Amino acid sequence: MSGSGPLAGMKVVELAHIMAGPACGLMLADMGADVIKVEKPTGDDSRRFVPPEIEGESAAYLMMNRNKRGIALDLKQPEGVEALRDLLTEADVVIENYRLGTMEKLGLGYDSLRAINPRLVYCEISGFGRTGPYASRGGFDLIAQGMSGLMSITGEGPGRPPVKPGAPITDITAGLLAAMGCCAAYAKARETGQGQKVDTSLFEAGITLTYWQSAIAFATGETPGPVGSAHPLNAPYQAFETRDGWINVGAANQQNWLRLLQVIEAPELDADPRFGSNRDRMQNLPALVEILNGHLRARDTADWLARMEAAGLPAGPVLTIPEMQSDPQTLARDMIVETDHPRAGRVKGIGHPVKYSGETPPAARPAPLLGQHGREVLAELGYDAARIERLVSAGALICPDGPATRQYSEKAVAASR
């Protein structure tokens, strides 16, 4: 399949489900790679993350699988495994997030595939990585957030229950790290003809997000805790209450601190020894927040934003998700994209977050129906029509119009209840 974008020509097989692996595949697909998503006969589990649905299609699945082609194979049948092996023989990259040992049981582990496709980049995304004492554990964002330390630094303050960030950030970050690793290994493979294994995890993704708090712990031996919306190293840098809502103010350095005093018309705070330097402000943060909230509650958010922008002070509103989606900067950066799905119709999604020479990769394909491109993909591998239809009849290849589709759809519905 021909495409456009910086990764045009890269062929990726995505053996992944739900979030981390599909996030990696989404990034590569948006950059122009031909990503072929291989699903089990009942489909990616995110197809059953409902509600919400759009014309019977899972909104979660539609979000994560744009720009991919889809094939569904029954890997319990030798013919299904054979078709997958043939697909991997022609691939540049494979992404998998199965449990440890699953690919080896299929005869498709890294060593086996490297023997038939030396240039293959083999990307594994797991809960804790493929080595170490936790290598066999499953991967779940909530568990990784807790064990990586993230939940110990998230929340309103000491003594409150642990809180995880609202987004599945270890899942998403692991997908981004995996995409980075795939690109690096692919570049090396093009130079040397030799692929390699790329191994990352939700646990490591979470650890990566603790840079500042880990720096504090390394330097002091102390255990950082939750500080609400505040920064662990600079102040004032957090959310403050206004007359009609909340506003984030980034007055972390001395210049912006003085700008804030100008905006709120409180020059006397510059002479207050409690707030003279960043060190002083951090040591007296509760008192500082109380004083600033008293000033900022006097005006509406929009009024403060206008004043702060005029003063060159970093600030912004706390938007809801729908407000973010309609924000003019969001739209100007093409962060909301639309595709035409054969069942769901016009579907909105989150756009690619990187621009290339000012251009945005197109959202060319909607998320595939289960097995939508199976015949097409196998034909590209040299399978003739008769062989493909034998696979369909046997239930090894699941296609939207195949005899096994209704059977597996009913199983999937039952499993979701």
WOBELZI-V692788 format. One record per residue. N is the residue number from 1. RES is the residue in three letters. BURIAL is b if it has 16 or more other ideal C-beta (glycine too) atoms within 10 Angstrom, else e. D_LAST is the distance of its C-alpha to the last C-alpha in Angstrom with 1 decimal. Layout:
n->[N/N]
res->[RES/RES]
burial->[BURIAL/BURIAL]
d_last->[D_LAST/D_LAST]
//
This chain:
n->[1/2/3/4/5/6/7/8/9/10/11/12/13/14/15/16/17/18/19/20/21/22/23/24/25/26/27/28/29/30/31/32/33/34/35/36/37/38/39/40/41/42/43/44/45/46/47/48/49/50/51/52/53/54/55/56/57/58/59/60/61/62/63/64/65/66/67/68/69/70/71/72/73/74/75/76/77/78/79/80/81/82/83/84/85/86/87/88/89/90/91/92/93/94/95/96/97/98/99/100/101/102/103/104/105/106/107/108/109/110/111/112/113/114/115/116/117/118/119/120/121/122/123/124/125/126/127/128/129/130/131/132/133/134/135/136/137/138/139/140/141/142/143/144/145/146/147/148/149/150/151/152/153/154/155/156/157/158/159/160/161/162/163/164/165/166/167/168/169/170/171/172/173/174/175/176/177/178/179/180/181/182/183/184/185/186/187/188/189/190/191/192/193/194/195/196/197/198/199/200/201/202/203/204/205/206/207/208/209/210/211/212/213/214/215/216/217/218/219/220/221/222/223/224/225/226/227/228/229/230/231/232/233/234/235/236/237/238/239/240/241/242/243/244/245/246/247/248/249/250/251/252/253/254/255/256/257/258/259/260/261/262/263/264/265/266/267/268/269/270/271/272/273/274/275/276/277/278/279/280/281/282/283/284/285/286/287/288/289/290/291/292/293/294/295/296/297/298/299/300/301/302/303/304/305/306/307/308/309/310/311/312/313/314/315/316/317/318/319/320/321/322/323/324/325/326/327/328/329/330/331/332/333/334/335/336/337/338/339/340/341/342/343/344/345/346/347/348/349/350/351/352/353/354/355/356/357/358/359/360/361/362/363/364/365/366/367/368/369/370/371/372/373/374/375/376/377/378/379/380/381/382/383/384/385/386/387/388/389/390/391/392/393/394/395/396/397/398/399/400/401/402/403/404/405/406/407/408/409/410/411/412/413/414/415/416/417]
res->[MET/SER/GLY/SER/GLY/PRO/LEU/ALA/GLY/MET/LYS/VAL/VAL/GLU/LEU/ALA/HIS/ILE/MET/ALA/GLY/PRO/ALA/CYS/GLY/LEU/MET/LEU/ALA/ASP/MET/GLY/ALA/ASP/VAL/ILE/LYS/VAL/GLU/LYS/PRO/THR/GLY/ASP/ASP/SER/ARG/ARG/PHE/VAL/PRO/PRO/GLU/ILE/GLU/GLY/GLU/SER/ALA/ALA/TYR/LEU/MET/MET/ASN/ARG/ASN/LYS/ARG/GLY/ILE/ALA/LEU/ASP/LEU/LYS/GLN/PRO/GLU/GLY/VAL/GLU/ALA/LEU/ARG/ASP/LEU/LEU/THR/GLU/ALA/ASP/VAL/VAL/ILE/GLU/ASN/TYR/ARG/LEU/GLY/THR/MET/GLU/LYS/LEU/GLY/LEU/GLY/TYR/ASP/SER/LEU/ARG/ALA/ILE/ASN/PRO/ARG/LEU/VAL/TYR/CYS/GLU/ILE/SER/GLY/PHE/GLY/ARG/THR/GLY/PRO/TYR/ALA/SER/ARG/GLY/GLY/PHE/ASP/LEU/ILE/ALA/GLN/GLY/MET/SER/GLY/LEU/MET/SER/ILE/THR/GLY/GLU/GLY/PRO/GLY/ARG/PRO/PRO/VAL/LYS/PRO/GLY/ALA/PRO/ILE/THR/ASP/ILE/THR/ALA/GLY/LEU/LEU/ALA/ALA/MET/GLY/CYS/CYS/ALA/ALA/TYR/ALA/LYS/ALA/ARG/GLU/THR/GLY/GLN/GLY/GLN/LYS/VAL/ASP/THR/SER/LEU/PHE/GLU/ALA/GLY/ILE/THR/LEU/THR/TYR/TRP/GLN/SER/ALA/ILE/ALA/PHE/ALA/THR/GLY/GLU/THR/PRO/GLY/PRO/VAL/GLY/SER/ALA/HIS/PRO/LEU/ASN/ALA/PRO/TYR/GLN/ALA/PHE/GLU/THR/ARG/ASP/GLY/TRP/ILE/ASN/VAL/GLY/ALA/ALA/ASN/GLN/GLN/ASN/TRP/LEU/ARG/LEU/LEU/GLN/VAL/ILE/GLU/ALA/PRO/GLU/LEU/ASP/ALA/ASP/PRO/ARG/PHE/GLY/SER/ASN/ARG/ASP/ARG/MET/GLN/ASN/LEU/PRO/ALA/LEU/VAL/GLU/ILE/LEU/ASN/GLY/HIS/LEU/ARG/ALA/ARG/ASP/THR/ALA/ASP/TRP/LEU/ALA/ARG/MET/GLU/ALA/ALA/GLY/LEU/PRO/ALA/GLY/PRO/VAL/LEU/THR/ILE/PRO/GLU/MET/GLN/SER/ASP/PRO/GLN/THR/LEU/ALA/ARG/ASP/MET/ILE/VAL/GLU/THR/ASP/HIS/PRO/ARG/ALA/GLY/ARG/VAL/LYS/GLY/ILE/GLY/HIS/PRO/VAL/LYS/TYR/SER/GLY/GLU/THR/PRO/PRO/ALA/ALA/ARG/PRO/ALA/PRO/LEU/LEU/GLY/GLN/HIS/GLY/ARG/GLU/VAL/LEU/ALA/GLU/LEU/GLY/TYR/ASP/ALA/ALA/ARG/ILE/GLU/ARG/LEU/VAL/SER/ALA/GLY/ALA/LEU/ILE/CYS/PRO/ASP/GLY/PRO/ALA/THR/ARG/GLN/TYR/SER/GLU/LYS/ALA/VAL/ALA/ALA/SER/ARG]
burial->[e/e/b/e/b/e/b/e/e/b/b/b/b/b/b/b/b/b/b/b/b/b/b/b/b/b/b/b/b/b/b/b/b/b/b/b/b/b/b/b/b/b/b/b/b/b/b/b/b/e/e/e/e/b/e/e/b/b/b/b/b/b/b/b/b/b/b/b/b/b/b/b/b/b/b/e/b/e/b/b/b/e/b/b/b/b/b/b/e/e/b/b/b/b/b/b/b/b/e/b/e/e/b/e/e/b/e/b/e/b/e/e/b/b/e/e/b/e/b/b/b/b/b/b/b/b/b/b/b/e/e/e/e/e/e/e/b/e/b/e/b/e/b/b/b/b/b/b/b/b/b/b/b/b/b/e/e/e/e/e/e/e/e/b/e/e/e/b/b/b/b/b/b/b/b/b/b/b/b/e/b/b/b/e/b/b/e/e/b/e/e/e/e/e/b/b/e/b/b/b/b/b/b/b/b/b/b/b/b/b/e/e/b/e/e/b/e/e/e/e/e/e/e/b/e/b/b/e/e/b/b/b/e/b/b/b/b/b/b/b/e/b/e/e/e/e/b/e/b/b/b/b/e/e/e/b/b/b/b/b/b/e/b/b/e/e/e/e/b/e/e/e/e/e/b/e/e/b/e/e/b/b/e/b/b/e/e/b/b/e/b/b/e/e/b/b/e/e/b/e/b/e/e/b/b/e/b/b/e/e/e/e/b/b/b/e/b/e/e/e/e/e/e/e/e/e/e/e/e/b/e/e/e/b/b/b/b/e/b/e/b/e/e/b/e/e/b/e/b/e/b/b/e/e/e/e/e/e/e/b/b/b/b/e/b/b/b/b/b/b/b/b/b/b/b/e/b/b/e/b/e/e/b/e/e/e/e/b/e/e/b/b/e/e/b/b/b/b/b/b/e/b/e/b/b/e/e/b/b/e/e/b/e/e/e/e/e]
d_last->[37.7/40.2/39.3/40.9/40.9/42.2/40.0/40.6/41.1/38.7/36.0/32.9/30.1/26.9/24.9/22.7/19.3/17.8/21.0/24.2/24.9/23.9/26.0/28.9/28.4/28.3/31.6/33.3/32.1/33.4/36.7/37.1/35.7/34.1/30.7/28.8/25.1/24.0/20.3/18.6/17.7/14.0/15.5/15.8/12.7/13.9/13.1/9.4/11.0/10.5/12.2/15.0/15.3/18.6/18.7/15.2/16.0/14.7/17.7/17.3/17.7/20.5/22.3/22.6/23.4/26.3/29.4/27.9/27.9/24.9/24.9/22.2/23.6/22.5/24.3/24.0/26.7/30.2/30.6/27.7/29.3/32.6/31.5/30.2/33.5/35.4/33.6/34.3/37.9/38.4/36.4/38.1/35.1/31.9/29.2/26.8/24.6/23.6/24.2/27.9/29.2/26.5/28.9/31.7/29.9/29.6/33.3/32.6/33.6/36.1/39.1/38.2/37.5/40.6/42.7/41.7/41.3/43.5/42.9/39.1/37.7/34.8/32.7/30.4/28.2/26.8/26.2/29.8/31.8/32.7/35.6/36.2/34.8/31.2/31.0/28.3/26.0/22.8/22.9/21.1/22.7/22.6/24.3/26.8/27.7/28.6/30.5/32.4/33.9/32.3/30.7/34.1/35.8/33.2/33.4/36.0/38.4/39.3/37.8/34.6/31.1/30.0/28.5/26.9/27.8/25.2/24.8/23.5/27.2/27.3/24.8/26.7/30.1/29.4/28.7/31.9/33.9/32.6/33.7/37.1/37.4/36.6/39.3/41.8/41.3/41.3/44.6/46.1/45.0/46.7/49.8/49.9/47.7/45.8/42.2/40.8/37.7/36.2/34.2/32.7/29.9/27.9/30.3/33.3/32.0/31.7/35.2/36.6/35.7/37.8/41.2/42.9/41.7/42.5/45.9/46.5/45.5/47.6/50.6/50.5/48.6/46.8/43.1/41.9/39.6/37.6/39.8/37.5/38.3/41.7/43.1/43.9/47.3/48.5/49.1/48.6/45.5/42.6/41.1/43.4/43.1/44.9/45.7/42.6/40.1/40.1/42.0/42.1/45.7/46.8/50.3/50.1/53.5/56.9/57.5/54.3/54.9/58.2/56.6/54.2/57.2/58.9/55.9/55.4/59.2/59.4/62.0/63.0/60.0/61.5/64.3/62.0/62.2/58.7/57.4/60.1/58.1/54.6/55.2/56.4/53.5/51.0/52.8/52.9/49.6/48.6/51.9/51.7/48.2/49.5/52.5/50.7/48.1/51.0/52.5/49.3/48.1/51.2/50.0/46.9/44.8/46.2/49.7/49.3/47.7/50.6/53.1/51.5/51.3/54.9/55.8/53.9/51.7/48.1/45.7/42.5/40.1/36.7/34.5/31.0/28.8/29.6/33.2/33.3/31.9/34.7/37.4/40.4/40.5/36.9/37.7/41.1/39.6/37.1/34.2/32.2/31.8/30.4/29.4/28.8/25.5/25.5/22.4/22.0/25.8/27.7/25.7/27.1/26.8/28.8/32.0/33.7/35.5/38.7/41.4/44.0/47.5/46.0/43.6/39.8/38.0/36.4/32.7/33.4/30.0/26.6/23.6/23.3/21.1/19.6/22.8/24.9/28.0/27.9/30.9/32.8/32.3/33.3/36.3/37.5/37.6/39.9/37.6/39.0/37.1/37.4/35.9/33.0/32.2/32.4/29.7/27.5/28.3/27.5/24.1/25.5/25.5/22.5/23.8/22.4/24.6/24.3/23.4/20.7/18.8/17.1/16.2/14.6/12.9/11.1/10.3/9.0/6.7/5.5/5.6/3.8/0.0]
//
